[in-house]
Amino acid sequence: MVQFTKEDLKTAVRDRYGAVARGQAADCGCGSSAGGCCGSSASADATSRALGYSAAELDSVPEGANLGLGCGNPQAIASLKPGETVLDLGSGGGFDCFLAARAVGPGGRVIGVDMTADMVALARKNAEKAKSANVDFRLGEIEHLPVADATVDVIISNCVINLSPDKPQVFRDAFRVLKSGGRLAVSDTVAAAPIPEDLKADLASYSACVTGSASVGELTDMLAAAGFKDISIRPREESRAFIKDWSPDKGVEDFILSASIRAVKP
């Protein structure tokens, strides 16, 4: 059985999404095989509409922010309120950050963290286009967030935590930066069945949000160990329809689903 190091996995993810940010990707990552992350903005919008984003939301973000990389809509479960501070784990081109900025208003604040320098550069350019004064994009790893303790009301993320080779540390650091009563509202992939060994040996499948997916039970245990309460993980059976398109020849829809993940810091 092939064993990849944590650095192998991080490098594969960074290289893949750096190419996406530069518009050089030959295929798509967590998202649409129709070209959402590497093709036209129209295809990215089509992917996002299928995930539950409204036309008004898509029209409100600067061009180039939506790369079609998600597997759900964390905005739909985050219940963002004016004045809140929001942190987006793996913020990409800034799509969910710009939507969150609208929701929290000028009295709120949004921080996007991404480990890919090209993505951070792209997001900052998009912020300049949008003249978003309450959005801040930072280079960093989601396992070691460049964010102070107990300063965040809500953490969102869209199909990113599965890409981390150290998910327990992601949740521990998320717990650290949240205020008491703060909440986690994440869309991500979960393993619905054992993932075949041949897929696990495919590094490209890892960076495509497939083989890094943990089971509902594993994620529940990780969140509880980090200190979270009121944990809710709800897989979406209907997500098999779009997950099938990620790798049409590998049957990945038999093994992973998109899920809504929520938890609270006491």
N, C-alpha and C positions, 0 to 999 in steps of 0.2 A: 504494500500500500504506500502510495506517495505521501510524504510528509512535508508540508510547506512550513517555513518559519514565519513568525509574525511579520518580519521585514519583507519576506517574499510577498505576503498578502497585501501589505500596505503599499509596496511598490507597484504591484499590479493594479490596485485601485487608483493610485495617484496617476499612473501613466494613462490609464483608460480615460479618466475624467478630465485630465489635463488636455488630452486630445479632443475631447468633446468641447471643452471651453474654447479651444483654439479653432474649432470647426474642422478638425482633421480626423474625426472618428470615422472608421470604416463600417462600424456597426453600432448598435445602441446598447445602452446599459440597462439600468432599472427603468423600464418604460416601454416604449413602443417599437416594434420592429418596422413600423411604417416610416421611421425616420425622425421621430419626435426629438431625439437628442442629437441628431446629426444631420437632419434635413431641414425642411422649411418651417417657419413659424406656424404655418397653417397646420402642418402635421402634428406639431407639438400641442397646439390648441385643441386639435381633435382628440389627442390622447388625454389631455386634461379634462375635457368635457366628459369623456367616458369615465373619469375618476370622480366626477361629481362637482367640478368647478363650474360656476355659472358664466354665461357670456359677459355679464357685467364685471365679474372678477378678472376675466381674461383681458378685457378691454382696459382695465385700470392700471395694468403694470407696463413698464417700459418695454419696448421691443428688444428682444434678446434675453429677457429675464427668464422666460418660460422655456426650458429645454426639454420638456416632456419626459422627465426622468422619474417621476413619482410612481407610487403604487396605491395611492389613496389621497385623501384630502384631510390633513390634520386641522385645517381651519374649521371643518364641520363639527369637530368634537372638542375644540379648545375653549369655546365659549369666552372669547377674549372680550375684555372690558376696557373702556376708556381709562387711560392713565397707567395701565399695567406695563411692566417690563417683560418682554418676551425674548427667549433665546431659541434660535433655530440651529439644530445640530446637523451639520453638513448642508450649508445653505446654498451651494451651487451658484447659479446666476442671480439668486436673490428673489425668486418668484414668491415663495411663501412669506419671505420677510416683508416684501412690499405690500402684500395683502394684510399681513398682521399690522403693519404700520397704519394702514387705513383704519383698522378696527380699534387700535388703542388711542389713535388721535394724537394731536400735537403735544398733549400732556404725557403721553406714553413713550416708550422706547423699545427698539428692536435691535438685537445683536445677532448677527449671523456669523457662525464659525465654520470654516472649511479648511481641510489640510492641504488642498491643492492650490498652489499660488496662482495658477492661471484662472481658476474659478473665482478667487478673491478679487483678482484684478478685473475680471469681467463684471462681477457684482458691483464693484465700486464705480465702474464706468456707467453701469445702469442706474446707480443711485444719483450720479451727476445728471444724467438725462432726466430723471424723474424729479430732481431737486428735492430729494427726500432728506429732510434735516434730522429726522428722528431714527435713522437706520445707520448702524455701524457694522462694517464687515471686518472680521479679524482672521488672520491666519493662525491655525492651531489644530490640534488633534482633539477629537471629542472625548478621548480618554483622559485628557489633561487640559481642561478648558481654560482659556485665558480670560477668566471671569472671576470676580471676587466672591467670597463666601456669602451666602444668604442674601443675594441681591436680585433674584429673578422670581417673577410671579408664575410664569408659565414656560415650559419647555415644549417646543414642537420639533418634529422631524419627519421627513418623508422618504422612506426607503433607503436609509443610510446606516442605521445601527447594525443591520445584518452584515454590513461590510467590515465591521470592526473585528479584529482577531481577539479582542479582550472585552467582551460585552459586560461582564461583571464590573469592570473598572469604569465603563461608560456610565452605568447606573449609579455607581458610587459617587462619581464626580457630578453627575446630574443632581443627586441628592444634596451634595455639598453646596452647590450654587443656588439652589432653590431656597426661598424663604419658608418659614413654617407656614403650613397651609397651602404652599405652592403646589402646582400640579404638572404632571407630565401628560401630554396628548400627542401621540405618535401614530403615524401610519407606517407599517413595515411588513416585511414578509415573515412568515412562520413556516416551519416544516410540518406538513400535515401527514407525512409518512416518511419512513426511513429513506434517506437519499442514497442512491446507488453509488458503489465505490468508483465506478468509472467516471461519474460526474464529479465526485469529490477530487479526483485526480486531474481534473480540468481546471487550470487556473483561471481561464476566461470565464468559466461558469461561476466562480467565486465573485469576480468583479462585476458580474451581471446580476448580482442579488439572488443567486440560487443556492449555492452550496454553503454559504455562511449563515443560512437561516436556522434559528433555533426553534425547538418545539414550544408549544404553549406552556407546558409544564416547566421546561427549563427556564423560559423567560420569567414565569411567575416566581420561581425559586430565586433567580437573580435579583429581581426587584424587591422581594421580601428581605433577602439578605442585605441589600443596600439600605433598608429601613423604610421602604415605601409601604403604605397601607391602601386600602380600597382599590386593590388591583383588579383591573378588568381587561381581558384580552379576548376580542371577538373576531375570529376569522370570518372572512366573507367568501362563502362558497361560490358566489357569482364571479369572483375575481379569476377563476380558472379560465374564463373566456379570453381575457386580455393577457394573462400570463402565458397562455399557450403560444402567443405570437412572439414572445421573447426569444424562444429557441424552438421553432416549429418541429425540428427533427429530433428533439431529445425528450419530448414528453414531460417537460418540467412541471406542467400543470397537475401532474399526478402526485407531486411531492411537496409543492409549496402553495401557499395561499397568501393573499394580502389580509392584514388584520388591523383593527383599531385597538390601540394599547393605551390604557389610561391608568394613572396611579397618583397618589397624593402623599406629600411629605407632611407627617403629623406636626 
